[in-house]
Each structure stands twice: as C-alpha cells, then as structure tokens.
Amino acid sequence: MASKMTRYQPAAPALVDQRAEPRHPVFITRASVRRHSEPPIEAALHDLSAYGCRIACSEEPDAGDRIWLRFQGGMPIAATVIWSNQGFAGCRFDEPIERSLVRALTLRTD
C-alpha cells in the first residue's frame, strides 16, 4: 500500500523549459529495456541527461512502469517511465547517472 511518503509520485510530462538539466542529443543510440521478469527488448535512445532520457521501442511501456535500461553493454540503470506516447517514452533514472556516462553517450568519438 502506498502512502504520502512514497518516494515515487506520478508526474506530468515535463516541458523542455521546465527541465532542471538540459537534454543532449545522443550519438550512441542502441539501448535495451527490460521490465521485471520479462526479456529485454531493443530500444533507441533519442536524448539524455544525468536525470533521465527519451527512448523509442516497439513495445511502448506505460507511464509508471519500473524498467531497467542498458546502454551500449553497460550496467543496467533503474528508471521509471514518466510518460509514453506514439512509440516514445520519457524515463526518469532512480539515481542520476555519472557525468562521464552522459559524455560517453553524447560525444562523437570519430
């Protein structure tokens, strides 16, 4: 049973001008998404910040779903789906990811 002290509250989709952290376009776009007790599905990472990301996948998760994201073979990152619409989903990471990972996913290496 949830209480008023529950850490994860439903949130409306954020507008770009409401974001505390800018979203960066990504150059490494491969990702996988896994829900609890389900096999991972392929996804495409569209943009990213230290606090969340936007993904596209064939099986659109529902707002409020708890998922694990894996970028380019890295460790899984726990997240909550904040919104989903037309094949895209906005996710908020449970904990901010390292700036070095943000840089690795958003900077070209060529």
PyMOL commands that set and color helices and strands:
alter all, ss='L'
color gray80, all
select helices_A, chain A and resi 16-18+99-106
alter helices_A, ss='H'
color red, helices_A
select strands_A, chain A and resi 24-25+30-35+41-48+52-57+66-71+77-85+88-93
alter strands_A, ss='S'
color yellow, strands_A
deselect
rebuild
show_as cartoon
